[in-house]
Amino acid sequence: MKFQAVITSALVVAAAGAIPQQAIAQTAPTGAILDMATAHPTAFSSATYQQFTVSFVASAASEYVSFAFREVPAYFSFDDISVTQQGSTTNLLPDPGFESDTAANAGTNFPVGWGRWIQPVDVSAIGEVASSSYPYGCDSGPHAGTYFWCDGSVQGYDALYQQLNGLTVGATYTITFWLTDDSGQAMNVPNIDMLVYAGTALPTGTQTIGTPPSGSSPIPVPGTVWLMLLGIGGLGIYLLFRRRMRRA
């Protein structure tokens, strides 16, 4: 225990020296059109999927739709998403249920057809492509099919997004998705939260990672972000190890 305490102190000092102190405890990016902490304040029952819906009015022909997660003690399961224009049943998302993924892609952070953004401090238990045979940390499997998204982001918010093109300005679009959480706890900010965004730009203060889907433009990663990630990397690994040990 003394050795663990020394390691923990060293990691905290290293992280605090590498990044601004306020960056460690992240608040959600502003502008969400749905906050699950208020939309679903009670705990999910036995990690059972439930369907949720929110709408937005397009202000431009091209807009981003994002789904952000933060789950400190456990994991969210997310699947079968749709975006439809009012009066139509056509889903505008090319891979709404992650079924374009393959077994080789399970366990990676980049589902086919989806872009990814995070807050700069987010290094621990970010989301992965999961499957019925590889659930990552999720207690549930997919809502339907073989693949789904499993996310247990610990520090900052971790998100999936797609850029929708050819929208009708002024038209109403409905976002529908299936979600569950295996913590057994009610949603609460800042520990267990899921948010939906829609707008002409990705939320302020976020950073894209990997290769975004076709039609989107990557945001270059500034050197300061890499320094911050390096500074808290050890702390993130420790927190993840500690959480896994607590679950065992």
C-alpha positions in Angstrom: 0.0 0.0 0.0 2.9 2.4 0.8 4.4 1.7 -2.6 1.0 2.3 -4.3 0.7 5.6 -2.5 4.1 6.7 -3.6 3.3 5.8 -7.3 0.0 7.6 -7.1 1.5 10.7 -5.7 4.2 10.7 -8.4 1.6 10.3 -11.1 -0.5 13.1 -9.7 2.4 15.5 -9.5 3.5 14.6 -13.0 0.0 15.2 -14.4 -0.5 18.4 -12.5 2.8 19.7 -13.8 2.0 18.9 -17.4 -1.5 20.3 -17.8 -3.6 23.1 -16.3 -5.2 21.9 -13.1 -8.7 22.8 -14.3 -8.3 20.4 -17.3 -8.3 17.3 -15.0 -12.0 17.6 -14.1 -13.7 18.2 -17.4 -17.1 19.7 -17.8 -19.2 18.7 -20.9 -18.8 20.8 -24.1 -21.6 23.3 -24.3 -24.4 23.2 -26.9 -25.9 19.7 -26.3 -29.4 19.2 -27.7 -29.9 16.2 -25.3 -28.4 15.5 -21.9 -29.2 12.0 -20.7 -28.5 13.1 -17.1 -31.8 15.0 -17.2 -33.6 12.9 -19.9 -33.0 9.6 -18.0 -32.2 10.3 -14.4 -32.9 6.8 -13.2 -30.6 3.7 -13.5 -31.0 1.4 -16.4 -32.5 -2.0 -15.5 -30.0 -4.9 -15.9 -28.1 -3.2 -18.7 -31.3 -3.3 -20.9 -31.3 -1.2 -24.0 -33.8 1.7 -24.2 -34.6 3.9 -27.2 -34.3 7.7 -27.0 -35.2 10.4 -29.5 -34.3 14.1 -29.9 -34.9 16.5 -32.8 -33.1 19.5 -34.3 -33.8 22.0 -37.0 -31.1 22.2 -39.7 -29.5 25.7 -40.0 -27.2 24.7 -42.8 -26.9 22.1 -45.6 -24.1 20.3 -43.7 -24.1 19.6 -40.0 -22.4 17.4 -37.5 -24.2 15.0 -35.2 -22.2 13.8 -32.2 -22.8 11.4 -29.3 -20.5 11.9 -26.3 -20.0 9.6 -23.3 -18.4 9.8 -19.8 -18.8 6.8 -17.6 -16.4 6.7 -14.6 -17.4 3.5 -12.8 -18.7 1.4 -15.7 -19.7 1.4 -19.4 -22.3 2.6 -21.9 -23.5 0.4 -24.7 -24.7 2.3 -27.8 -26.3 1.0 -31.0 -28.7 1.3 -33.9 -28.7 5.1 -34.5 -30.8 6.9 -37.0 -31.2 10.4 -38.3 -34.3 11.0 -40.4 -35.9 14.1 -41.9 -39.4 14.7 -40.6 -41.9 12.9 -42.9 -39.3 10.4 -44.2 -38.0 7.1 -43.0 -34.7 7.2 -44.8 -31.8 7.0 -42.4 -29.1 9.5 -43.3 -26.3 7.6 -41.5 -24.4 5.2 -43.7 -23.5 2.7 -40.9 -26.0 3.3 -38.1 -25.5 0.0 -36.3 -21.7 -0.6 -36.7 -22.4 -3.6 -38.9 -19.8 -2.5 -41.5 -17.2 -3.4 -38.9 -15.4 -6.7 -38.9 -13.9 -9.0 -36.3 -10.6 -7.4 -37.0 -11.9 -4.0 -36.1 -13.4 -5.1 -32.8 -11.3 -3.7 -30.0 -10.3 -0.6 -32.0 -11.3 3.0 -31.3 -12.5 3.7 -34.9 -15.7 2.2 -36.2 -16.2 2.2 -39.9 -17.9 5.4 -41.2 -17.7 7.3 -37.9 -15.4 10.1 -36.8 -14.1 10.5 -33.3 -13.5 13.4 -31.0 -12.4 13.7 -27.4 -11.5 16.3 -24.9 -7.7 16.6 -24.7 -7.4 14.9 -21.2 -9.3 11.8 -22.3 -6.9 8.9 -22.2 -8.5 6.2 -20.1 -11.2 3.6 -21.2 -12.3 5.5 -24.3 -14.8 3.8 -26.5 -14.1 0.7 -28.6 -15.9 -1.2 -31.3 -17.4 -4.2 -29.4 -19.2 -7.3 -30.5 -21.2 -10.2 -29.2 -18.0 -12.1 -28.8 -15.9 -9.1 -27.7 -18.0 -6.9 -25.3 -15.0 -4.8 -24.1 -16.2 -3.8 -20.6 -19.9 -3.8 -21.4 -22.2 -6.3 -19.7 -24.6 -6.2 -22.6 -24.1 -7.3 -26.2 -25.3 -5.5 -29.3 -28.9 -4.2 -29.4 -29.2 -6.0 -32.8 -26.7 -7.6 -35.2 -23.1 -8.3 -34.2 -21.4 -5.0 -33.4 -22.0 -2.1 -31.1 -20.1 0.8 -29.4 -18.9 0.3 -25.8 -17.6 3.4 -24.0 -16.3 3.9 -20.4 -14.5 7.2 -20.8 -13.0 8.2 -17.4 -11.5 11.7 -17.7 -13.0 13.8 -20.5 -15.9 13.2 -22.8 -15.3 10.8 -25.6 -17.5 10.9 -28.7 -18.6 9.5 -32.1 -19.8 11.8 -34.9 -20.9 11.9 -38.5 -21.2 14.8 -40.9 -24.5 15.0 -42.6 -24.6 16.6 -46.0 -27.5 17.7 -48.3 -29.8 18.8 -45.4 -32.7 21.0 -46.0 -32.3 24.3 -44.1 -35.3 24.8 -41.8 -36.3 21.2 -41.9 -36.7 19.1 -38.7 -34.5 16.0 -38.3 -35.1 13.3 -35.7 -32.2 11.5 -34.0 -33.0 8.1 -32.5 -30.7 5.7 -30.8 -30.6 2.7 -28.4 -28.5 3.0 -25.2 -27.9 1.2 -21.9 -25.5 1.5 -19.0 -24.2 -1.2 -16.8 -23.2 0.8 -13.7 -26.6 0.1 -11.9 -26.5 3.8 -10.9 -28.6 6.8 -11.9 -27.0 9.2 -14.4 -25.2 12.0 -12.7 -22.9 14.8 -13.8 -19.9 14.6 -14.0 -19.5 10.9 -13.5 -22.1 9.2 -15.6 -23.4 11.2 -18.6 -24.2 10.9 -22.3 -25.0 13.9 -24.6 -26.1 14.5 -28.1 -24.9 17.4 -30.3 -26.0 18.8 -33.7 -24.5 21.8 -35.4 -22.4 23.2 -38.1 -19.2 22.6 -36.2 -18.0 20.1 -33.6 -18.3 21.2 -30.0 -15.9 23.8 -28.8 -12.9 22.5 -26.9 -12.9 19.1 -28.5 -10.2 17.4 -30.6 -10.7 14.9 -33.5 -8.6 11.8 -33.5 -7.9 9.3 -36.2 -9.3 9.7 -39.7 -12.8 11.3 -39.9 -15.4 9.9 -42.3 -15.6 11.0 -45.9 -16.6 14.7 -46.3 -15.2 15.8 -42.9 -12.0 17.7 -42.3 -9.5 16.6 -39.6 -8.4 19.2 -37.0 -4.6 19.1 -36.6 -3.5 18.1 -33.1 -1.4 20.9 -31.6 1.8 20.1 -29.8 0.4 21.3 -26.5 -2.2 18.5 -26.6 0.4 15.8 -27.0 2.3 17.3 -24.0 -0.9 17.3 -21.9 -1.6 13.7 -22.9 1.9 12.6 -22.1 1.7 14.3 -18.7 -1.5 12.5 -17.6 -0.9 9.2 -19.4 0.5 7.6 -16.3 -2.4 8.9 -14.2 -4.9 7.5 -16.7 -3.3 4.1 -16.7 -3.4 4.0 -12.9 -7.0 5.1 -12.7 -8.0 2.4 -15.3 -6.1 -0.3 -13.4 -7.7 0.8 -10.1 -11.2 0.7 -11.6 -10.6 -2.8 -13.1 -9.4 -4.0 -9.7 -12.4 -2.6 -8.0 -14.8 -4.4 -10.4 -13.0 -7.7 -10.1 
